[in-house]
Amino acid sequence: MTKTEIPEHLVRAISDMIAPYGFDFAALLAKQDATPRKASISIAEAVELTGIKPWTLWRLVRSGKVQSYKLGDSRNSTVTVDTKSLESFLASRKRGRQRNSR
């Protein structure tokens, strides 16, 4: 979710390893960087991408830990999750786990 720089020597090494199989690692990286990302995704998409249980994600939305948008004004409106907010929450959770594992 968060972009990480890969050292050039690793890109070359991986490219050399997968070249016989018809893949260009540098081109795959460039394509990934060029892929536009959605500003918000559905609850179902967020669950699929993160592995968080739906009820847990709803609790995070209700508590304000993850920003969401309601599309429509009825009770059955569609709710989407802000991708940057979700990424920030996941990153903070990961940092907390790393601190606790020391």
C-alpha positions in Angstrom: 0.0 0.0 0.0 2.8 2.4 0.9 5.4 2.8 -1.8 8.9 1.5 -0.8 12.0 2.2 -2.8 13.8 -0.9 -4.0 17.6 -0.5 -4.3 18.8 -0.5 -7.9 21.1 -3.5 -7.4 18.1 -5.6 -6.3 16.0 -4.5 -9.2 18.8 -5.6 -11.6 19.2 -8.9 -9.7 15.5 -9.7 -9.8 15.3 -8.6 -13.4 18.1 -11.0 -14.3 16.4 -13.9 -12.5 13.0 -13.5 -14.1 14.1 -12.4 -17.6 14.3 -16.1 -18.9 10.6 -16.4 -18.1 9.7 -13.4 -20.2 9.2 -10.8 -17.5 10.8 -7.4 -17.1 10.8 -6.5 -13.4 11.6 -2.8 -14.0 8.6 -2.6 -16.4 6.4 -4.3 -13.9 7.4 -1.8 -11.2 6.8 1.1 -13.5 3.4 -0.2 -14.4 2.5 -0.6 -10.7 3.5 3.0 -10.0 1.5 4.3 -13.0 -1.7 2.5 -11.9 -4.2 5.0 -10.6 -5.6 4.3 -7.2 -9.1 4.9 -6.0 -9.6 7.6 -3.4 -12.2 5.4 -1.7 -13.2 1.8 -1.9 -16.2 -0.2 -0.7 -16.3 -1.9 2.6 -16.2 -5.3 0.7 -13.1 -4.2 -1.2 -11.4 -3.0 2.0 -12.2 -6.3 3.7 -10.8 -8.3 0.7 -7.6 -6.2 0.5 -6.8 -6.0 4.2 -8.2 -9.2 5.7 -9.9 -7.3 8.4 -13.3 -8.7 9.4 -16.3 -6.7 8.2 -17.6 -5.9 11.7 -14.1 -4.8 12.8 -13.9 -2.4 9.8 -17.4 -1.1 10.6 -16.3 -0.4 14.2 -13.2 1.4 12.9 -15.4 3.6 10.6 -17.9 4.3 13.4 -15.1 5.2 15.9 -13.5 7.6 13.3 -10.2 5.7 13.2 -10.9 5.1 9.5 -12.5 7.9 7.4 -15.5 7.0 5.3 -18.0 8.6 2.9 -21.7 7.9 2.8 -23.1 8.0 -0.7 -26.8 8.9 -0.5 -29.1 10.0 2.3 -31.2 6.9 3.0 -30.6 4.2 5.6 -29.4 1.8 2.8 -26.8 4.2 1.4 -23.5 3.0 0.2 -20.5 3.6 2.5 -17.0 3.8 1.1 -13.7 3.9 3.0 -11.0 6.5 2.3 -8.0 4.6 1.1 -5.4 7.0 2.6 -7.1 6.8 5.9 -7.2 3.0 5.8 -3.5 2.8 4.8 -2.6 5.2 7.7 -4.5 3.0 10.1 -2.8 -0.2 8.9 0.6 1.5 9.0 0.1 2.7 12.6 -1.1 -0.8 13.6 2.0 -2.3 12.0 4.3 0.2 13.8 2.6 -0.7 17.1 3.2 -4.4 16.6 6.8 -3.8 15.7 7.3 -1.8 18.9 5.6 -4.4 21.0 7.7 -7.2 19.6 11.0 -5.8 20.8 
